[in-house]
Every structure is written in C-alpha cells, then in structure tokens.
Amino acid sequence: MNALLILIPLSLVLLLAAIWAFAWAVKRGQFDDLDTPAIDILQDEPAPRRPSAGEDGDAG
C-alpha cells in the first residue's frame, strides 16, 4: 500500500513531463513536415566531383 503512495504521484509527474515535452516539440515545429525525411532517404546523392587538372588549388 505504501508503494502506491509513491508510484501514483510519480506517474502523474511523468505524465505531465511527457505532455510538456510533446507540447514543446509541437511548438518548435518538429511535426510540421513528416513526409520529406522519408523521401529524402530514397533520393540518390550526386557522385562527388573530382577536380580536373587545373582545379586542384595549386598555385604552381
């Protein structure tokens, strides 16, 4: 019975922390665009460009 006197208030504090964290994330725009990150992973990145003979940055 004594455990309930600790666990119930603790669970309410954790619930309020979770609600606050969710509200904070919504205000910061974390849930504004849910589709683009899923699409970005599927797109190929262009191959890295190798410098040609005159573009290596050597002055001499």
N, C-alpha and C positions, 0 to 999 in steps of 0.2 A: 504494500500500500504506500509505503514511503517513496518508492521509486516513481510512482505516478505523480507525486508532488514535485518531482524534479523534471520528469520527462514531458509532462504536459506544457509547462511554461517554456521549456527548451524547444519543443516542437513549434510553439507559437512564435518564438523569436526567429527560428529558422524559416518559418513560413513568411514572416514579414521581410526578412532579408532576401528571400527569393523573389517576392513581389517587387521590392525596391530594385533589385538587380534587373529584373525584366523591364520595369518602367524606365530605368536608366538607359538600357540598351535601345529601347524604342525611341526615346528622346534623342539619342545620339545617331539614329538612322541606321542601326545595324540590320533592320529588317526591311529597308526600303527597296532593295533590288536583290531578289532571291534567285533570279534566273541567270544573270550574267556570269557569276562564278562557275556555274555548272557548264555553261557553254564555252567559257574561256579555256577550260582544261582540254577541250576537244580540238581546239584550233592549233595548227602547226605554227611553230615559230620559224621565222625565216632563218636560213642557214647563216652562220657567222661569215661575214665578208672578209676575205683575205686581202691584205693590202697588196696592191700591184707594185711594180718595180720602183716607181717614183714616190710612193705614198708612205714609205716606212718611217718617215720623220727624220732621217739622217740629213744633216746639213752638207755633208761632204760627199 
